[in-house]
């Protein structure tokens, strides 16, 4: 593990209100390293696959907790 402190992973499911949606879009635009938007209009398996893809991309390869949690 590097000396750099890791930020916690946060998952948020936001209401479909336009103001809330727009606010999170702005956060994602301003801080793309911190916030990823995933369209949840697809079926649950597709959404889950997108979430796992983002997590695998952003977490170190040596962190196998994600694969264990999925098993």
MODELLER restraints for C-alpha pairs under 7 A, 6 or more apart:
rsr = mdl.restraints
at = mdl.atoms
rsr.add(forms.Gaussian(group=physical.xy_distance, feature=features.Distance(at['CA:27:A'], at['CA:35:A']), mean=6.87, stdev=0.5))
rsr.add(forms.Gaussian(group=physical.xy_distance, feature=features.Distance(at['CA:28:A'], at['CA:35:A']), mean=4.84, stdev=0.5))
rsr.add(forms.Gaussian(group=physical.xy_distance, feature=features.Distance(at['CA:28:A'], at['CA:36:A']), mean=5.91, stdev=0.5))
rsr.add(forms.Gaussian(group=physical.xy_distance, feature=features.Distance(at['CA:28:A'], at['CA:37:A']), mean=6.82, stdev=0.5))
rsr.add(forms.Gaussian(group=physical.xy_distance, feature=features.Distance(at['CA:40:A'], at['CA:47:A']), mean=5.82, stdev=0.5))
